[in-house]
Each structure stands twice: as structure tokens, then as C-alpha cells.
Amino acid sequence: MGDVLPLFPLANVLFPEMLMPLHVFEPRYRLLVQRCLEEKTPFGIVLIQGGEETEPGAVPHRVGTEAEIVAHAPLGDGRSLITVRGGRRFEIEQVVPDEEPYLIGRVRYLEDPPEGQIRPLAEAVADAYADYLVGVAAATGDLRRDVATVDELRDGSPCDVSFRVAAGLAIEDDERQTLLAAASARDRLVREREILSRESALLSEMLIRMRARGEGPVLH
């Protein structure tokens, strides 16, 4: 039998160790957050596969991330602002019939298998990610993105690198979900290397067109 976890379907993907701010306003999720705060327990964030966040029938993807509430600011009218930190990944084995207004899932926690000799791959992805961030800043003028140095990325394990890069990529949620659900850090890093190559090429083309038109980003 798996563990039981309350579920919060969202139109966003949460990765392990990453922070996510949330505005909690629906009554069912106010109750979920209240109980998690009282019991000091996590809940699960899962990307919506079908439906909308505010619809009771929203269908979640099977793989999500445990969320721990690390900051909570009540707004006085029942709403609240919270910040969560991603924990373990999980797979929903079954949505449990329950009288609660929010979904309850029976889940199996996922662990990446032993990493083996993939540090060179992780370092190559860290290098490519650093170059990608430079390209994003050059194309958009957005200097507020994650400006982690290659050394900072390399300080982490290959698994840490894979999740940090996944969280920082400006890609579609379905592709982010694929990275979250990858079976191993190696698989995740290999896919990220492909994505970074693609996105960096697109950024280079964008910069060439901008320069040809005499345009440039407004830094902010």
C-alpha cells in the first residue's frame, strides 16, 4: 500500500528543492493548506493534464512533487499567500475516493537510480545552461533570471543539476513534465542537453534578426 497525499493540481510544474509561491483562494484548497499547516504535513503538486485549475474535475498527470509549506501569509479574508519547497517526486497509483473537497492520492515515491559515471554529462549540461542564460539575457534584457555560475551548478550532484536546469528552462509545461517524470538523472540530463541545444540555437537566430533590424533589448 502506498502513502496517502492530498493533491493540489496546478498549471505549473514544481521540481524538487525549488521554491514556488502560491495564492490560495479556493475554499477547498484553503482547507487543504489549513490542515497541512496544523498537522505539519506536505501536500502534492501535480500538473493538470485536462481541465482547469478552478474546475473540480481537473485531471492531473501521474507524476508530481511533494510540497512543503515554508512561508504562510494570511490575507484576512480566508485567502493566503504561501511559498512551498519541492520535496520528493511521486507517482499517483490511485485517486482515493474520499469526502474531502480536494483530491487524495495513494502515491509511490520515486527515487533516481544510482547515478554512475555521469558527472561529465552534468558538467556539460551546466556549461550549456550558463550559456543559455547569457543568451536569454542578451535577447530579452531580463537579467533577473537565475544567474547561477557554472561553479555553483557543479557543486551539486548530477541529480541536483538536472532538477535546477529543468526548473530554469523557459519551455512548455508539457516538456517540463516530461523532465520531472524522467526515470533517472541521466535521462533527464540527456534530454536537457537536447533542449538547451535547440533553445540556444533559437536565441542565436533571434539575436541575429534583432541586430539586423538595429534592435536591442531594454535591460531591466
N, C-alpha and C positions, 0 to 999 in steps of 0.2 A: 504494500500500500504506500502511495506517495504522500508527500506533505500537502497540507491544505493552505491555500494562499488567496486572500481577497485580490481581485483583479481590477485594474484601472485602465481600460482601453483608451489609447490616445492616437492622435495623428502624428506622433513623433516616436523615434526610437531612442531608448536610453541604453547606454553602454556601461559595462562595469567600471566603477571608480569615477565615472563622470557625474557632474552636478547638473540638475535640471530644475528651473523654477516653475512652479505651477500656481495658477489661480483657481482655487477650488470654490465653485459656486453652486453646482447642482446639489440638491438635498441628499441624494444617495451617496455622493462622494464626500459631502460634509460629514455624514455619518461614518463612512469608511475611515476618513482621516481622524475623526474624533476617537474612534475605537483603537486605531493604531497608536495614537498618542497616549491614550490611557493605559494600554497594555504593553506599550514599548515594543511593538512588533512591526515588521515590514509589510508592504503590500507588493503586488506585481504590476509592472507597467508593460503593456503589450501593444504593438502597433495594430491599428484597426485594418482588417482585411476587407471588410464590407460594411456599409452603413456609415453613420456619422457619430461623432463623439457624444452628441446630446441625445442620440436615439437609444432607447432601451434594447433594441435588437442588434446593436453593433456586433459584428463578428470579429474576434481577434485572431491574429496569427498564433501559431502554436508555440513559438519560442519568444520569450520575453526576459525581462531583467528584474530582479528583486530591487525594491526601492526602500531606502531607509530615510525617514524624515530627519533632517539635520537642522532645519530652521522653520519656525512657525510664527506667523504674524496674523492674529485675528483682526478682521476689519470692522467688527462691531455689529454687523447685520447678518451674521451666520457665515458669511464668506471668509476666506482666509487665503493668505499667500504663504506657500511653503516652498522649501528647497529640499530636494531629495538627492541622495547619492546612490549610484548604481552599485549593486552587490552581485550576487551570483546569477548566472543565466539559468533559465529553467525551460522545460518543455511541458506544456499542458497535456496531461494524459486524459483528463475528463473534466468537463464543466459540471460541478456538483449541484444537483437540484437543492435549492435552499429557499427559505422565506425572506432572505435579505434582499434589499432592493438593488444590490450590486452583484456582479458575478463572483462566484467562488470556484477556484480551480484546484483540482488534485494535480500536483506537479511533480516532476522529476528534475532534480538539479543536475546541470550539465557541467562537466569538467573537461578542459582541453587535455588530450593525452600528453605524455612526456614529449618535450619539445625536440629532443635530439639536436643535431648539428644545424640549427637554423639561425644562429646569431648573425652570420654574414648576410643572410637574406633580410633579417630585421634591420641591420645597419644600412643595407641598400635602400630599403623602404624609407627609413628615417631620412637618408640623404635626399631621396626623391620628394618626400613630403616637405622638407625645408625649402627645396627649390620651388615646389608648388605654391607655398605660402608667399614667397617672393613674387611669383607670377600673379597671384591674386591681388597683392598689394599694388603691383605695378598697373594692373588692368583696371582696378576699381577704386584705388585710393583708400581702401579700407584697411587701415593699419591696426585696427582693434582686434583682428583675428588672433588666434593662437600663434604666438611668435616663438614657440619653443625652439631652442637651438638644437642642432644635431646632437651635441653632447648630452643635453637634458634627455632627449629621447633615448639615446643609447644607454643611459644609466638604468633604464628599466629592463625588465625581462622581455624576450620576444613577444610574449602574450600581452604585456602591458603596451608595448609599441603598437601591436595590432589593434588594440581597442582605442588607443589615443588617436591614432591616424583615422580609424573608422569614424570616430566622433567628430573629427575636424574637417572631413571632406564635405564640400558643398555639392552633394549628389541627391538624387531622388530617394524618397523614403524606402521604396521597394528594394533599391540596391543596398541601402543601409541595413535593411532587414536581412538581406542575404549575407552580409558580412557578420551580423550578430549571430546568425544561425550556423555559420561555418563550423565544421566538425573539429577543426584544430587550428592552432595559431599559424601553422604552416599554410593551410588552405586560405586562411584569411589574408596573410601577408602576400601570397602569390596573387590573389585577386586584387589586393590593394596596389600592388606594383603595376598591374594592367590598367587599373583605373587612373592611377597617377600619370602614367604614360599618356593615356587618352586625354585627360583633363589638361595636362601641361601643354600638349600639342594644340588644343583648342585655345588656351590662353595665349600662346605664342601667335596664333593666327589672328586673334582679336587685337593684340598689340600692334601687329604689322598693319592691319586695316586702320586702326586709330592713328598711327603715326603717318600713314599715307594721307589721311584727311586732316592732319595737323591738329589732332585732338589729343587730350591727355586727361587723366583722372584728376578730380578735385580731392586733395588729401584732407582727411578729417579723422 
